[in-house]
């Protein structure tokens, strides 16, 4: 944990408070450019693999020369398309309805969670699970502080709750039927793009593939369905034997769908 250059006392105090809360070592900002892999000042521990930086405009993560800040990404365009009467493959795979509760068990930068929160409307809610505390804090603050120009998107962001946990442990602690839909978008084996944002995310994230045990727990926790997103050319999804797969040959991603509860006859 560190701060932007030339921090004022309030910025430094906030960085120290966050470091204590997240269990991160605090480093005073070195002079000049912040460089991953640099050692600390005299008497401090060795190189940092990544920094969570408290800036005047919010939080940033720097790792291997890449800088990661919160941004909703394609969620903005997807929500605009839904509002105009268009479709969204994820929303269709999840079969989302107004007022539902959704668990995004692999939150990431919350782009999918934001679309889901818009789709379930004012009476709905989305809970997102992120294992790495620094990433969870980046997203939690980003959702709250992003300069939303669209009130619908701001309201959708406010309907997302961020939890720090391993998704398997979180699911095991949920009661049966706690959510209408459980969604997974685990890190792909190979990235779909050369995005510097996702490259930085991969450096600090700890997500692995969704295993059978987590899937069994998800089917217990979900009232209607479980959905898992993966690359269209990945063999991982087929090995988990979903009830059906949504996504055509022209799509780079597909959605495995497990239908449970009252909707099971529609599988």
C-alpha positions in Angstrom: 0.0 0.0 0.0 1.3 3.5 -0.9 0.0 6.9 -2.0 0.2 9.2 -5.0 3.2 11.5 -5.2 3.4 14.3 -2.6 0.5 13.1 -0.5 -1.2 15.4 2.0 -1.8 14.2 5.5 -5.3 13.1 4.7 -4.2 11.0 1.8 -1.5 9.3 3.8 -3.8 8.7 6.7 -6.4 7.0 4.5 -3.6 4.8 2.9 -2.5 3.7 6.4 -6.1 3.0 7.4 -6.7 0.9 4.3 -3.4 -0.9 4.8 -4.5 -1.9 8.3 -8.0 -3.0 7.2 -6.8 -5.0 4.2 -3.7 -6.5 6.0 -1.2 -4.9 3.6 2.2 -3.5 4.4 2.4 0.2 4.0 5.3 1.9 2.2 5.8 5.6 2.1 5.8 6.8 -1.5 9.3 6.8 -2.9 10.6 9.8 -4.8 10.2 9.7 -8.6 8.3 7.1 -10.5 6.8 4.1 -8.7 8.4 1.0 -10.1 7.3 -2.5 -9.3 10.1 -4.6 -8.0 12.0 -1.7 -6.4 13.1 -2.3 -2.8 11.7 -0.2 0.0 13.5 2.4 2.0 16.2 1.5 4.4 14.9 -0.9 7.0 11.8 -1.9 5.0 11.1 -5.3 3.5 12.1 -6.3 0.0 10.5 -5.6 -3.4 6.7 -5.4 -3.8 5.1 -7.4 -6.6 2.2 -4.9 -6.8 1.1 -1.7 -5.2 -2.4 -0.6 -4.2 -2.1 3.2 -4.6 -4.4 5.7 -2.8 -4.7 8.6 -5.3 -6.7 11.8 -5.0 -9.3 10.5 -7.4 -9.6 7.0 -6.0 -7.6 3.7 -6.0 -5.2 2.2 -8.5 -3.2 -1.0 -8.6 0.2 -1.0 -10.2 1.9 -4.3 -11.2 4.7 -5.1 -13.6 4.6 -1.6 -15.0 0.8 -1.8 -15.7 -1.7 0.4 -13.9 -5.2 -0.8 -13.1 -8.1 1.4 -12.2 -11.8 0.8 -12.0 -13.8 1.1 -15.2 -17.1 -0.4 -16.2 -15.8 -1.4 -19.6 -18.4 -2.8 -22.1 -21.1 -2.8 -19.4 -22.0 0.7 -20.4 -22.7 -0.3 -24.0 -24.5 -3.5 -23.0 -26.9 -1.6 -20.7 -27.6 1.0 -23.4 -28.5 -1.9 -25.7 -30.8 -3.5 -23.2 -32.5 -0.2 -22.5 -33.1 0.3 -26.3 -34.9 -3.1 -26.4 -31.9 -5.2 -27.5 -30.7 -8.4 -26.0 -27.6 -9.5 -24.0 -26.3 -13.1 -24.2 -25.4 -13.2 -20.5 -28.8 -11.8 -19.4 -30.5 -14.3 -21.7 -28.4 -17.2 -20.4 -29.2 -16.3 -16.8 -32.9 -15.7 -17.6 -32.9 -12.7 -15.3 -36.2 -11.3 -14.0 -37.0 -8.1 -12.1 -36.5 -8.3 -8.4 -34.2 -11.3 -8.4 -31.1 -11.9 -6.3 -27.9 -12.8 -8.2 -24.6 -14.1 -6.9 -21.6 -13.2 -9.2 -19.2 -15.7 -7.6 -16.2 -14.4 -9.6 -16.7 -10.7 -9.6 -13.6 -9.4 -11.5 -14.1 -5.8 -12.4 -17.9 -6.2 -12.0 -18.7 -5.5 -15.6 -21.1 -8.5 -15.8 -22.4 -7.8 -12.3 -23.3 -4.2 -13.4 -25.3 -5.5 -16.3 -27.0 -8.1 -14.1 -27.8 -5.3 -11.5 -29.5 -3.3 -14.3 -31.4 -6.3 -15.5 -32.9 -7.2 -12.1 -34.1 -3.6 -11.6 -34.6 -1.5 -8.4 -36.0 -4.5 -6.4 -33.2 -6.8 -7.3 -29.7 -7.2 -5.8 -26.3 -8.6 -6.9 -23.7 -9.9 -4.5 -20.2 -10.2 -5.9 -17.4 -12.3 -4.5 -13.7 -11.5 -5.0 -10.9 -13.4 -3.2 -8.1 -10.7 -3.3 -8.9 -7.9 -0.8 -7.1 -5.2 -2.8 -9.0 -6.0 -5.9 -12.3 -6.1 -4.0 -11.6 -2.7 -2.5 -10.7 -1.3 -5.9 -14.0 -2.5 -7.3 -16.1 -1.5 -4.3 -14.7 2.0 -4.3 -14.9 2.2 -8.1 -18.6 1.3 -8.2 -19.3 4.0 -5.5 -17.1 6.8 -6.9 -17.1 6.4 -10.7 -18.3 9.5 -12.5 -21.5 7.9 -13.8 -23.2 10.1 -16.4 -26.3 7.9 -16.5 -28.5 7.6 -13.5 -29.6 4.1 -14.5 -26.0 2.9 -14.3 -25.3 4.7 -11.0 -28.4 3.0 -9.5 -27.3 -0.4 -10.8 -23.9 0.1 -9.3 -25.5 0.9 -6.0 -27.3 -2.5 -6.1 -24.0 -4.5 -6.0 -22.5 -5.7 -2.7 -18.8 -6.7 -2.8 -17.6 -9.5 -0.5 -14.0 -10.7 0.1 -13.9 -14.5 0.0 -13.0 -17.5 -1.9 -16.1 -18.4 -4.0 -16.1 -22.0 -2.8 -16.0 -21.1 0.8 -18.6 -18.3 0.3 -21.0 -20.8 -1.5 -20.5 -23.4 1.3 -21.7 -20.8 3.8 -24.8 -19.8 1.9 -28.2 -21.3 2.7 -30.0 -23.4 0.1 -31.9 -21.2 -2.4 -30.2 -18.0 -1.1 -30.0 -16.6 -4.7 -32.1 -17.0 -7.8 -29.1 -17.3 -10.1 -25.4 -18.1 -9.4 -23.0 -16.9 -12.1 -19.3 -17.7 -12.7 -17.0 -16.0 -15.1 -13.7 -17.5 -14.0 -10.5 -16.3 -15.6 -10.0 -17.7 -19.1 -7.1 -20.0 -19.7 -6.1 -17.5 -22.5 -7.2 -13.9 -22.7 -9.5 -13.0 -25.5 -7.7 -9.7 -26.0 -4.5 -7.9 -25.4 -6.1 -5.4 -23.0 -3.6 -3.9 -20.7 -6.4 -3.7 -18.0 -6.9 -7.5 -18.1 -3.1 -8.0 -18.2 -2.7 -6.1 -15.0 -5.7 -7.9 -13.4 -4.1 -11.3 -14.2 -1.0 -10.3 -12.4 -2.7 -9.9 -9.1 -5.9 -12.1 -9.3 -6.0 -15.5 -7.7 -8.9 -17.0 -9.6 -8.7 -20.6 -10.8 -11.1 -22.7 -12.8 -14.5 -23.5 -11.3 -14.4 -27.0 -9.9 -17.1 -29.6 -9.6 -17.4 -29.0 -5.8 -18.1 -25.3 -6.3 -20.6 -26.2 -9.0 -22.5 -28.6 -6.8 -22.7 -25.9 -4.1 -23.9 -23.4 -6.6 -26.7 -25.7 -7.7 -27.8 -26.0 -4.0 -27.6 -22.2 -3.5 -29.4 -21.2 -6.7 -33.2 -21.3 -6.9 -33.4 -21.3 -10.7 -30.1 -21.7 -12.5 -26.4 -21.7 -12.5 -24.5 -20.1 -15.4 -20.8 -20.4 -16.2 -19.1 -18.3 -18.9 -16.1 -19.6 -20.8 -14.2 -19.3 -24.1 -16.0 -21.1 -27.0 -12.8 -23.0 -27.8 -12.2 -24.2 -24.2 -12.7 -27.8 -23.2 -13.3 -27.0 -19.5 -17.0 -26.3 -19.8 -17.8 -29.5 -21.6 -16.1 -31.5 -18.8 -18.6 -30.0 -16.3 -21.5 -31.3 -18.4 -24.0 -28.4 -18.3 -27.6 -29.0 -19.2 -27.2 -26.8 -22.2 -24.8 -24.3 -23.7 -25.8 -20.9 -25.1 -23.7 -19.2 -27.7 -23.2 -19.8 -31.4 -20.2 -20.6 -33.6 -19.6 -17.0 -34.3 -19.3 -16.1 -30.6 -16.0 -16.2 -28.8 -17.7 -17.0 -25.5 -20.4 -19.5 -24.5 -22.5 -19.9 -21.4 -23.0 -23.3 -19.7 -26.4 -23.4 -18.1 -27.6 -25.7 -15.2 -31.4 -25.4 -14.6 -32.5 -26.2 -11.0 -35.5 -25.8 -8.8 -38.9 -24.9 -10.4 -37.3 -24.3 -13.8 -35.7 -27.7 -14.0 -38.3 -28.9 -16.4 -37.1 -26.3 -18.9 -33.5 -27.6 -19.0 
